């Protein structure tokens, strides 16, 4: 067995030394690193229990405060994810890191 460090979450990954790459689901305890944002395309069923509901007709709508003083000063009308993307157009999922042991990481 060989131990490798995940470059994203800095957790140890235990694997067989004979393989050339590893798929690792990040689990550092930091949700910002352990999850990633994915653009919602069409309707989707929320199996994660996060409670995010989307309407495909309103995807891509812009902030109503854009161009106003409130928008310039940083007030936001829409909710954002932990990584700063709009919650109405992005969903969160677990991040799976690909570690290529033969020639570096991807």
Long-range contacts (C-beta under 8 A, 24 or more apart in sequence): 4-99, 4-101, 6-97, 6-99, 7-97, 7-99, 7-105, 8-33, 8-95, 8-97, 9-33, 9-34, 9-97, 13-99, 15-101, 19-101, 20-100, 20-101, 20-102, 21-98, 21-99, 21-100, 21-101, 21-102, 22-98, 22-99, 22-101, 23-96, 23-97, 23-98, 23-99, 24-96, 24-97, 24-98, 24-99, 25-94, 25-95, 25-96, 25-97, 26-94, 26-95, 26-96, 26-97, 31-82, 32-82, 32-83, 33-95, 34-94, 34-95, 35-82, 35-92, 35-93, 35-94, 35-95, 36-83, 36-92, 36-93, 36-94, 36-95, 37-81, 37-83, 37-85, 37-90, 37-91, 37-92, 38-90, 38-91, 38-92, 38-93, 39-89, 39-90, 40-89, 40-90, 40-91, 44-91, 46-91, 48-91, 48-92, 48-93, 50-91, 50-92, 52-87, 52-91, 54-88, 54-89, 54-91, 58-88, 59-88, 59-89, 60-89, 61-88
